[in-house]
Amino acid sequence: MDDNKAQRRSASYTLAVEDTAFLLRDELRAIRFALEYEKAELLLREWGVRSTVVVFGSARVPSPEQAEALLRSARDPAALVAARRRAAQSAWYRTARQFARIVSERGGALVGDHGPRSNVIATGGGPGVMEAANRGASDAGAPSIGFNITLPHEQEPNAFSTPDLTFRFHYFAMRKMHLAMRASALAVFPGGFGTFDELFELLTLQQTGKAPAMPIVLFDRAFWRDVVNFDALVEHGMVGERDLGLLEIVDTAEQGWESLVRRGLQLPARDKGEGGT
């Protein structure tokens, strides 16, 4: 019998689903894109997630525990100044954690079995504000979602998103799509380029009517008034005055929840009237 080892070892003989080199070819990008959509979609459906409250904010915001460690380890005046600044920012972590707990307790995420679940906390899955929000949902005993992204400097998932609902994406576009497609509300804490990118993309979808209306709340009036002059956009004719009504700025977790409910957050019938204000 002729030896067919060469044929069996050939890459062409490998099953397509087992051939990593084939799946990673440029020509297969559309297939990979579809797979990233379907994997998260199917698992979210299995968990009965029908809507989410998306929380954005900086990955650099320390937890109170981290802030205390930074203060203890500061050995010179410059390090102490930096540590004190980070410690002040940990207030955003506390507020995000409290807000996510409130949403999880009152919004419909706490149900038996696998759903249907409403207003499940969803984040980018990383540290900082994202960790705080996932942690707040965990405090309530509710599931939460982490939509991580593969980066050159790898971002590890935080320890508080539900393991079965912790995803990793290669494509930013698909990650953004999953963040947006089930969102019933958006909560945005102070952040940098990534936070601004996500905020203004969803504001654009609302402004142009490309997505269903949803309440958007920003946390910390002092921060947002310092870094974004929304009124100047109106004064220069870049947006309409009514466009500023797409968002509201608050300071506390309870104010954030009240804003979402007052401005149209969809609650399960059994939860209506529990505004928590």
N, C-alpha and C positions, 0 to 999 in steps of 0.2 A: 504493500500500500504506500502511495506517495506521501511524503511528509508535508503537512499543510500548516506547520507552525508559523511560517511567515505570513500566511493569509490571516490566521487567527490573531496574530499580534498587530496587524495593520490597524491604524487609526480608523480607516474607512469601515472596518468590520465592527467597531465598537458601537453599541446602541447609542442613538443620538442623545437620549436623555442622560447617558453616562459619560458622554464625550465633552469634558469641560472646555478643551481647546476649541471645539466646534461651537459650543454655545457662547463662547466669548468673542467670536468673530464679529467684525463690524457689521456684516450683513445681517446678523441675528439681533441687532439692537431692538428692533420692534418686538421680537419675541420676548426678550428680557424685560422690556418695559411692561408688556402684558402680564408676565409672570409676577412682577412686583405688585401690580394692581391686584391680581387675583388672590395671591397668598394672603395679604392683609384683609381683603374683602371677605373671603370665606371664613377666616377665623373670627372676624368681628361679627359676622352673621351668626356663627355658632354660639357666640357669647350673648347674642340678642341685643347688641348695641345698635340702637336706632337713631340716637342723637348724642352729641357731645358738647361740652363746654370747653373750648380750647383756651389754654393758658400759655401765653408767651412771656418771655423775660430773659434777662441776662444769665448766662451760665457762670458768670464770675461772682455773683452774689453769694456770700458765705452763709452757712447756717450759723445760728448762735453758738453752737459748739465749736465750729471752725473759727469764728470771730474771737472767742475767748482764747483759743490756742494761739492765734496770731498775736494777740495782746501779750500773752505770757512769754512768747518767744522773741518779742521785739528787744533788741540789744542796743540800739542807738536812737537818737532823736528822729532821724529820717524814717527809720523802720517803725517807730512808734506812731508817727503822724500817719503813715500808710495804714498801719493796723487799726488806728482809730477810725479812719475813713471807711475801711472795710467793715468794722464793727457797726458803724452807723447804718451801713447798707443792709446789714442782717435784719433790720426791721422789715425790709421788703420780703425777706424769706418768711418771717413770722406771719405777715399779712397774707401772703400767698398760700401758706399752709392752712391758715384759718379759713380763708375764702374757699379753698377746695374742699375742706371738711364740711362747710355749710352747704355748698352745692351738692355734695355727695349725699348728705343726710336729707336734704329737702327737695332735691331735683328729680328723683326717680331712679337713681343708680342702684339703690339698695332693694333688690328684689330676690325672690327665691330662684333656685335652679339657674337657668341661663337666659333669663329675660322674659319679656322685652325690657330693656333698660333705656332710660332717658337721661340726657344731660350727664353722661359719663365724662369725667375729667380726662382730657387728652393733652399731652405736652410733646415737646421734642425729645423727651426721654433722657436728657442729659442732666448735668449738675445744676446748682444754683436755683433760680426760680422754678425751673422745671422739676427738679427734685422736690422742692417745697410743695408744689401742687400735687404731685404723685403721693407724697408723704401725707398730705392732708386727707386725701381720699382713703389712704390706708388706715389713718386714724379712725375714720368712720366705718371701717370694715367693708368699704366698697371697692370694686375693681377700678382700675384706671389704665390709660393707654400711654405707651411711650413710642413715638415715631422717631427712632434714631436715624442718623445719616452716617454713611461711611466717609471719613475725612482723611486727608494725608496724615494728620496727627489724630489718631483714633480717639473718638469720643466714646467712653464707656457708658453703658446704660446705668442709671441710678438704681438703687436697691429697693425702690418703693413702687415702681410700676408693676402691674400684674404680669408675672412671667409669661403667661399664654398670650398676653396682649402687648408684649414688648417686641417691636419690629425693627428691622434695619434695612434701610434703602440705599441703593447706589445713586439713584436719580433724584435730585432735588425736586424736579417737577412732579414726580409721582408722590413723593412725600408731601408736598404742598397740597396736591389734589386730595389725598386722604385726610389731611388736616382740615380741609375746607368742606368736603362733600357731606359730612354728617353734622357740621357745626350748627348748633342752635344759638350759640352766643360766643363772644370772644372777650377774654380778659387779658389786658396787656400791662405788664409791670415794666419798670425801667430796664432798658437794655441798650445794646449797640446796633451795629449794622444789621445783624441777623434779625433782631427784633423789629427794627424799622422796616426791613424788607417784607417781613411777614405781615406786619400791621398794614402797611400801605397797599400791599397786594389785595388784602381782604377789604380794605376800604374802597379800593377801585372796583372790586366786584360788586359791592353794595351801591356805589355811586352810579355805576353803569347799568344796574339791574340785571347783571349776569348771574347773580346768586339770590336766593330768597332773602328777604329782609331779616335781619337779626340784630339784637342789641350788642353794642360794643362798649366796653368800659375800660378806661385807663386809670391806673392807680398811681397816686401821689401827685397832687396838683403842682407842688413846688417844682418837681422834676420836669413835668411836661411843659409848664409855662416857661421854664428856663431854656429848654432845648428845642422846642418847636413853637414857632409863632403862628398858630393856626389862623388867628385873625388877620395876619398880614397876607395870607393866601387869598382871603376874601377882598382885602383892600386893593390888592394888585390884580384882581379879577381872574385869578387862577382857578378858584373854585367858587361855587355859589354859596351864599350865606346859609341856605338850607342844608348844604352838604355838611356843615359843622354839626348838624343835628344827628348825624350818623353815629356820633360818639358822645360819651359823657365821662367827665373826670371826677374821681372820688378819692378818698383817703383811707377808708377803713373797709374791712372785709364785709361787715354788715351793710355798709353803704353800697358796696359793689353788688351784693345779692339783691338789695332793694331796687337798684337801678335796673338790673336785668329783668326782674319780675315786672316792674312798672312799665318797662319799655318793650314788653311783649315776649319774654321767655316762655316757651311752650312747656307746660307742666302736665304730667299725667293727671287725669280727672280727680283721682283720690288725693292729690297733693295740692290742688288749687285752693287758694285762700291761705296757704301757709307761707306767707311772705317773709316771715322771720324779722320783721321790722318793728 
